[in-house]
Amino acid sequence: MTTTEQPVKKQFIAGAVCPACEAMDTIRMWTQDGTQHRDCVQCGFSDYLNQYGQSVPAELPTRVNQDGSAKPVKKGKTMQFFPNPKLKNKDAGE
């Protein structure tokens, strides 16, 4: 006898509004390995909930949590401006 896993049953939540696209009645919820998951069938938003039913935010990408393969910053060129002798300064005496 072989054991097969039952497919995960995803249920639509009546009256639920998607936090991303604000569409109503597009949120599905299911439990997998003791963790509640939800997603939006309209915009593709998905996240999971902790044991208190609160959404667990994804970590924002920052320079601290990124890998070190960032491109080096290009250095700018130094420019020097010279006054145009053909232009007369109105403030200076003529």
Backbone as a printed PyTorch tensor [residue, N CA C, xyz], in Angstrom:
tensor([[[  0.8280,  -1.1810,   0.0000],
         [  0.0000,   0.0000,   0.0000],
         [  0.8720,   1.2440,   0.0000]],

        [[  0.5460,   2.1910,  -0.8440],
         [  1.2940,   3.4370,  -0.8900],
         [  0.4380,   4.5480,  -0.3100]],

        [[  1.0960,   5.4800,   0.3160],
         [  0.3770,   6.6220,   0.8630],
         [  0.5720,   7.8010,  -0.0700]],

        [[ -0.5040,   8.4470,  -0.3820],
         [ -0.4360,   9.6390,  -1.2240],
         [ -0.9950,  10.8060,  -0.4310]],

        [[ -0.3810,  11.9460,  -0.6290],
         [ -0.8480,  13.1430,   0.0580],
         [ -2.0960,  13.6620,  -0.6280]],

        [[ -3.0170,  14.1230,   0.1810],
         [ -4.2200,  14.7080,  -0.3850],
         [ -3.8890,  16.1050,  -0.8820]],

        [[ -4.5140,  16.5310,  -1.9770],
         [ -4.2550,  17.8860,  -2.4610],
         [ -4.7590,  18.9200,  -1.4500]],

        [[ -4.0970,  20.0490,  -1.4150],
         [ -4.4580,  21.1210,  -0.4930],
         [ -5.7670,  21.7390,  -0.9600]],

        [[ -6.6990,  21.9040,  -0.0350],
         [ -7.9970,  22.4830,  -0.3590],
         [ -7.9310,  23.9920,  -0.1350]],

        [[ -8.0410,  24.7510,  -1.2140],
         [ -8.0190,  26.2120,  -1.1350],
         [ -9.4540,  26.7140,  -1.1410]],

        [[ -9.7660,  27.6200,  -0.2020],
         [-11.1270,  28.1250,  -0.0590],
         [-11.1490,  29.6300,  -0.2570]],

        [[-12.1430,  30.1130,  -0.9970],
         [-12.3460,  31.5500,  -1.1350],
         [-12.9730,  32.0800,   0.1400]],

        [[-12.5480,  33.2700,   0.5560],
         [-13.0560,  33.9040,   1.7620],
         [-14.0530,  34.9790,   1.3400]],

        [[-15.3260,  34.7970,   1.7070],
         [-16.3830,  35.7260,   1.3070],
         [-16.1730,  37.0900,   1.9500]],

        [[-16.2260,  38.1310,   1.1470],
         [-16.1160,  39.5010,   1.6320],
         [-14.7050,  39.9700,   1.9000]],

        [[-13.7140,  39.1100,   1.7120],
         [-12.3220,  39.5100,   1.9570],
         [-11.8390,  40.4210,   0.8350]],

        [[-11.0650,  41.4280,   1.1980],
         [-10.5320,  42.3940,   0.2390],
         [ -9.0260,  42.1990,   0.1440]],

        [[ -8.5190,  42.1630,  -1.0730],
         [ -7.0820,  41.9810,  -1.2930],
         [ -6.3280,  43.2100,  -0.7890]],

        [[ -5.2680,  43.0460,   0.0060],
         [ -4.5060,  44.1930,   0.4840],
         [ -3.7270,  44.8960,  -0.6180]],

        [[ -3.4810,  44.2350,  -1.7280],
         [ -2.6910,  44.8440,  -2.8010],
         [ -3.5740,  45.5620,  -3.8180]],

        [[ -4.5560,  44.8520,  -4.4010],
         [ -5.3670,  45.4500,  -5.4720],
         [ -6.7450,  45.8870,  -4.9920]],

        [[ -7.0950,  45.6080,  -3.7460],
         [ -8.3560,  45.9850,  -3.1150],
         [ -9.5830,  45.4030,  -3.8130]],

        [[ -9.4220,  44.2780,  -4.5100],
         [-10.5590,  43.6000,  -5.1290],
         [-11.2410,  42.7200,  -4.0870]],

        [[-12.5700,  42.7030,  -4.1250],
         [-13.3170,  41.9210,  -3.1510],
         [-13.5820,  40.5170,  -3.6910]],

        [[-13.6120,  39.5520,  -2.7910],
         [-13.9310,  38.1510,  -3.0950],
         [-12.9370,  37.5020,  -4.0470]],

        [[-11.6670,  37.8480,  -3.9470],
         [-10.6430,  37.2150,  -4.7850],
         [ -9.5670,  36.5300,  -3.9480]],

        [[ -9.7440,  36.4960,  -2.6220],
         [ -8.7410,  35.9250,  -1.7200],
         [ -9.0510,  34.4540,  -1.4510]],

        [[ -8.0350,  33.5980,  -1.6350],
         [ -8.1260,  32.1790,  -1.2880],
         [ -7.2430,  31.9350,  -0.0710]],

        [[ -7.6710,  31.0400,   0.8140],
         [ -6.8590,  30.6620,   1.9770],
         [ -6.7540,  29.1550,   2.0400]],

        [[ -5.6110,  28.6850,   2.5540],
         [ -5.4060,  27.2580,   2.7790],
         [ -4.3450,  27.0840,   3.8470]],

        [[ -4.3230,  25.9120,   4.4600],
         [ -3.3410,  25.5800,   5.4890],
         [ -2.4260,  24.4950,   4.9510]],

        [[ -1.1370,  24.7420,   5.0750],
         [ -0.1410,  23.7800,   4.6140],
         [  0.9620,  23.7060,   5.6650]],

        [[  1.1940,  22.5260,   6.1800],
         [  2.2000,  22.2930,   7.2240],
         [  1.9740,  23.1760,   8.4450]],

        [[  0.7140,  23.4090,   8.8060],
         [  0.3850,  24.1930,   9.9850],
         [  0.4630,  25.6980,   9.7910]],

        [[  0.7440,  26.1570,   8.5910],
         [  0.8430,  27.5880,   8.3060],
         [ -0.2890,  27.9880,   7.3710]],

        [[ -0.9910,  29.0740,   7.7170],
         [ -2.0670,  29.5610,   6.8640],
         [ -1.4840,  30.4280,   5.7520]],

        [[ -1.8980,  30.1550,   4.5410],
         [ -1.4640,  30.9220,   3.3770],
         [ -2.6830,  31.5870,   2.7570]],

        [[ -2.4590,  32.6910,   2.0630],
         [ -3.5340,  33.3330,   1.3130],
         [ -2.9530,  33.9290,   0.0470]],

        [[ -3.7860,  34.0080,  -0.9900],
         [ -3.3640,  34.6500,  -2.2290],
         [ -4.5720,  35.2470,  -2.9270]],

        [[ -4.3060,  36.1480,  -3.8510],
         [ -5.3390,  36.8210,  -4.6300],
         [ -5.2950,  36.2530,  -6.0440]],

        [[ -6.4400,  35.8150,  -6.5470],
         [ -6.4750,  35.2400,  -7.8900],
         [ -6.4770,  36.3180,  -8.9660]],

        [[ -6.7190,  37.5740,  -8.5810],
         [ -6.7570,  38.6470,  -9.5740],
         [ -5.3800,  39.2550,  -9.8210]],

        [[ -4.6580,  39.6160,  -8.7560],
         [ -3.3800,  40.3170,  -8.9450],
         [ -2.1640,  39.4510,  -8.6280]],

        [[ -2.3510,  38.2840,  -8.0010],
         [ -1.2230,  37.4110,  -7.7030],
         [ -0.5780,  37.6530,  -6.3500]],

        [[ -1.1000,  38.5780,  -5.5640],
         [ -0.5720,  38.8330,  -4.2190],
         [ -0.6340,  37.5500,  -3.3960]],

        [[  0.4080,  37.2820,  -2.6110],
         [  0.3770,  36.1210,  -1.7210],
         [  1.2220,  36.4020,  -0.4860]],

        [[  0.8030,  35.8380,   0.6320],
         [  1.5680,  35.9130,   1.8660],
         [  1.1110,  34.7860,   2.7780]],

        [[  1.6510,  34.7460,   3.9770],
         [  1.2330,  33.7430,   4.9480],
         [  1.0200,  34.4120,   6.2910]],

        [[  0.2740,  33.7400,   7.1570],
         [ -0.1150,  34.2980,   8.4390],
         [  0.5850,  33.5490,   9.5670]],

        [[  0.8990,  34.2820,  10.6480],
         [  1.5190,  33.6420,  11.8100],
         [  0.4390,  32.9940,  12.6800]],

        [[  0.8150,  32.4740,  13.8260],
         [ -0.1290,  31.7530,  14.6740],
         [ -1.2090,  32.6530,  15.2520]],

        [[ -1.0210,  33.9750,  15.2230],
         [ -2.0140,  34.9150,  15.7320],
         [ -2.9190,  35.4500,  14.6280]],

        [[ -2.7290,  35.0040,  13.3970],
         [ -3.5460,  35.4590,  12.2780],
         [ -3.0660,  36.7590,  11.6650]],

        [[ -1.8740,  37.2030,  12.0370],
         [ -1.3150,  38.4390,  11.4990],
         [ -0.4610,  38.1350,  10.2760]],

        [[ -0.5210,  39.0090,   9.2930],
         [  0.2820,  38.8420,   8.0890],
         [  1.7560,  39.0240,   8.4230]],

        [[  2.5860,  38.1500,   7.8990],
         [  4.0260,  38.2270,   8.1210],
         [  4.6200,  39.0130,   6.9600]],

        [[  5.1270,  40.2240,   7.2200],
         [  5.6620,  41.0290,   6.1160],
         [  6.9600,  40.4530,   5.5750]],

        [[  7.1490,  40.6110,   4.2840],
         [  8.4030,  40.1890,   3.6590],
         [  9.4880,  41.2020,   4.0000]],

        [[ 10.7050,  40.7450,   4.1300],
         [ 11.8080,  41.6350,   4.4570],
         [ 12.1040,  42.5350,   3.2640]],

        [[ 12.1910,  43.8350,   3.5170],
         [ 12.4810,  44.7800,   2.4470],
         [ 13.9320,  44.6450,   2.0060]],

        [[ 14.1720,  44.7140,   0.7180],
         [ 15.5640,  44.6240,   0.2610],
         [ 16.3330,  45.8970,   0.6110]],

        [[ 17.4180,  45.7330,   1.3380],
         [ 18.2840,  46.8600,   1.6830],
         [ 19.7100,  46.4910,   1.3160]],

        [[ 20.6070,  47.4450,   1.4340],
         [ 21.9990,  47.1450,   1.0910],
         [ 22.6410,  46.2200,   2.1180]],

        [[ 22.0330,  46.1030,   3.2950],
         [ 22.5800,  45.2340,   4.3280],
         [ 22.2510,  43.7650,   4.0440]],

        [[ 21.0220,  43.4860,   3.5790],
         [ 20.6340,  42.0950,   3.3750],
         [ 20.7820,  41.6370,   1.9230]],

        [[ 21.4210,  42.4120,   1.0760],
         [ 21.6790,  42.0290,  -0.3110],
         [ 23.0470,  41.3780,  -0.4100]],

        [[ 23.2450,  40.6020,  -1.4700],
         [ 24.5620,  40.0010,  -1.6720],
         [ 25.5590,  41.0800,  -2.1120]],

        [[ 26.8300,  40.8090,  -2.0040],
         [ 27.8760,  41.7960,  -2.2580],
         [ 28.2300,  41.9930,  -3.7110]],

        [[ 27.4440,  41.4790,  -4.6310],
         [ 27.7860,  41.6010,  -6.0440],
         [ 27.1760,  42.8470,  -6.6850]],

        [[ 27.1160,  43.9300,  -5.9370],
         [ 26.5690,  45.1680,  -6.4800],
         [ 27.5670,  45.8080,  -7.4380]],

        [[ 27.0290,  46.5290,  -8.3980],
         [ 27.8890,  47.1980,  -9.3730],
         [ 28.6100,  48.3660,  -8.6970]],

        [[ 29.8690,  48.5980,  -9.0420],
         [ 30.5770,  49.7310,  -8.4410],
         [ 29.9880,  51.0510,  -8.9420]],

        [[ 30.0810,  52.0550,  -8.0940],
         [ 29.5620,  53.3690,  -8.4380],
         [ 30.5070,  54.0320,  -9.4270]],

        [[ 29.9360,  54.5570, -10.5050],
         [ 30.7640,  55.2370, -11.4980],
         [ 31.1600,  56.6060, -10.9630]],

        [[ 32.4230,  56.9470, -11.1410],
         [ 32.8910,  58.2560, -10.7020],
         [ 32.6120,  59.2670, -11.8000]],

        [[ 32.2560,  60.4590, -11.4040],
         [ 31.9860,  61.5130, -12.3710],
         [ 33.2630,  62.1650, -12.8550]],

        [[ 33.1420,  62.9120, -13.9240],
         [ 34.2900,  63.6290, -14.4730],
         [ 34.3080,  65.0440, -13.9100]],

        [[ 35.5030,  65.5560, -13.6640],
         [ 35.6550,  66.9190, -13.1900],
         [ 35.5650,  67.8530, -14.3840]],

        [[ 34.7440,  68.8810, -14.2380],
         [ 34.5880,  69.8440, -15.3290],
         [ 35.0650,  71.2040, -14.8490]],

        [[ 35.6640,  71.9510, -15.7480],
         [ 36.1320,  73.2820, -15.4190],
         [ 35.4910,  74.2460, -16.4080]],

        [[ 34.9310,  75.3240, -15.8860],
         [ 34.2640,  76.3100, -16.7220],
         [ 35.1310,  77.5590, -16.8120]],

        [[ 35.2350,  78.1050, -18.0040],
         [ 35.9890,  79.3320, -18.2390],
         [ 35.0080,  80.4180, -18.6520]],

        [[ 35.2410,  81.6520, -18.1930],
         [ 34.3430,  82.7380, -18.5990],
         [ 34.5140,  83.0360, -20.0920]],

        [[ 33.4050,  83.3490, -20.7250],
         [ 33.4280,  83.6790, -22.1420],
         [ 33.7570,  85.1660, -22.2710]],

        [[ 34.8950,  85.5160, -22.8810],
         [ 35.2680,  86.9360, -22.9750],
         [ 34.3540,  87.7160, -23.9090]],

        [[ 33.6050,  87.0560, -24.7640],
         [ 32.7210,  87.7590, -25.6950],
         [ 31.4550,  88.2550, -25.0160]],

        [[ 31.1240,  87.6610, -23.8640],
         [ 29.9440,  88.1010, -23.1380],
         [ 30.3440,  89.2140, -22.1830]],

        [[ 29.5790,  90.2830, -22.2010],
         [ 29.8700,  91.4040, -21.3110],
         [ 29.0120,  91.2810, -20.0640]],

        [[ 29.6200,  91.5820, -18.9320],
         [ 28.9160,  91.5610, -17.6680],
         [ 28.2530,  92.9090, -17.4860]],

        [[ 26.9300,  92.9430, -17.3300],
         [ 26.2010,  94.2050, -17.2010],
         [ 26.5020,  94.8880, -15.8720]],

        [[ 26.8530,  94.1130, -14.8520],
         [ 27.1300,  94.6860, -13.5430],
         [ 28.4810,  95.3890, -13.5130]],

        [[ 29.4180,  94.9280, -14.3120],
         [ 30.7480,  95.5380, -14.3420],
         [ 30.6660,  96.8290, -15.1570]],

        [[ 31.4450,  97.7900, -14.7960],
         [ 31.4530,  99.0750, -15.5080],
         [ 31.9390,  98.9150, -16.9370]],

        [[ 31.2910,  99.6600, -17.8590],
         [ 31.6730,  99.5480, -19.2660],
         [ 32.6890, 100.5680, -19.6380]]])
